Amino acid sequence: MKSTKLNLLVLAATTALGGHVNGALIAYEGFNPAVSSANIVGTGSGSGFGSNLWVDSAGDGTITRTNTNTGITAYPSNVTFANPAGGLATNTGNWTDNSVTRNLSTTLDLSSNGSFYLSFLYNDSAANTSAADREATVFLGGTTQRLHVGPSYDDKVAISRNNATNEPFTSAVQKTQSSANFFGQTGSATLFIVAEFLTQTVGNDTINLKAYSFTPGTGTVNLSPQAVSWDVTQSFNGSGILDQLGIYMEAESGQNPEIDEIRLGQTWMDVTSVPEPSAALLGGLGMLALLRRRRA
């Protein structure tokens, strides 16, 4: 049976990104300011990671932090974050599995009743090439497990739960996929991907995944998770602490996937829009009061 102890910590409501209040945003990595194109290991920006930098987790270290992001230029039209600036993460390898991780300042507990959300931008640099391998996921995990969301090796969006030392989609029992969306073969290059994680003290946890395909600056995102028609859902009985955010990539030579603007938050709105400062402050104070009450 799962522990009833609540270990899902919340950053203070006044966490600032670029001088603006951002509600219960747990972590953000936008690869900005840009650095010269280089191995991502040893670099870091954003917030929610303390002094922790990206470290190599598997593969030969060919995940690169670029100094441009020309492949990913904008969000869907109703997502109110500013257009991305700076660089992005990409894989320059050839059929090579690579993953990097960064320790979170705030840990997430699969044994608690709660929810959290993750979003990021994905670009398929060769969207019209059929059957090319451009796997790219963002994952949450720890020393023994990882929860991956994002495009899988066959150009579908997928969820995977796997051992932290393994490639995420090597076994059918480790993944759930959308059978309808072959993003790499439809000409749709840019995706805005949002994942919902619902955790339970007793019973199954759930991961829901949505990939919005759009021409940069167009298209709309649902205003709440209740309105979403999810592409992929996976239910599992999870336990343990998630204390790492990571990127996993595999690509053919010249068919490189790209990831940018990773956001981890307490609510759907945290990762799809920026709330007004007053609303963010009130929401943050409410959550802090809730934590204090539960700890009593």
Stockholm file with secondary structure:
# STOCKHOLM 1.0

chainA/1-296         MKSTKLNLLVLAATTALGGHVNGALIAYEGFNPAVSSANIVGTGSGSGFGSNLWVDSAGDGTITRTNTNTGITAYPSNVTFANPAGGLATNTGNWTDNSVTRNLSTTLDLSSNGSFYLSFLYNDSAANTSAADREATVFLGGTTQRLHVGPSYDDKVAISRNNATNEPFTSAVQKTQSSANFFGQTGSATLFIVAEFLTQTVGNDTINLKAYSFTPGTGTVNLSPQAVSWDVTQSFNGSGILDQLGIYMEAESGQNPEIDEIRLGQTWMDVTSVPEPSAALLGGLGMLALLRRRRA
#=GR chainA/1-296 SS CCCCCCCCCCCCTTCEETTEECTTEEEEECCCSCCCSEESTTCCCSBSSTTCCCEEEESSSCEEECSCCTTCCCCCTTCCSCCCCSCCEEECCSSCCEEEEEEEEEEEETTSSEEEEEEEEEEETTTTSTTCCEEEEEEEECSSEEEEEEECTTSSEEEEEEETTSCTTSSGGGEEECSSCCGGGTTCCEEEEEEEEEECSSSCEEEEEEEEECCTTCCCCCSSGGGCCCSEEEEECCCSEEEEEEEEEEECTTCCEEEEEEEEESSHHHHHCCCCHHHHHHHHHHHHHHHHHHHC
#=GC SS_cons         CCCCCCCCCCCCTTCEETTEECTTEEEEECCCSCCCSEESTTCCCSBSSTTCCCEEEESSSCEEECSCCTTCCCCCTTCCSCCCCSCCEEECCSSCCEEEEEEEEEEEETTSSEEEEEEEEEEETTTTSTTCCEEEEEEEECSSEEEEEEECTTSSEEEEEEETTSCTTSSGGGEEECSSCCGGGTTCCEEEEEEEEEECSSSCEEEEEEEEECCTTCCCCCSSGGGCCCSEEEEECCCSEEEEEEEEEEECTTCCEEEEEEEEESSHHHHHCCCCHHHHHHHHHHHHHHHHHHHC
//
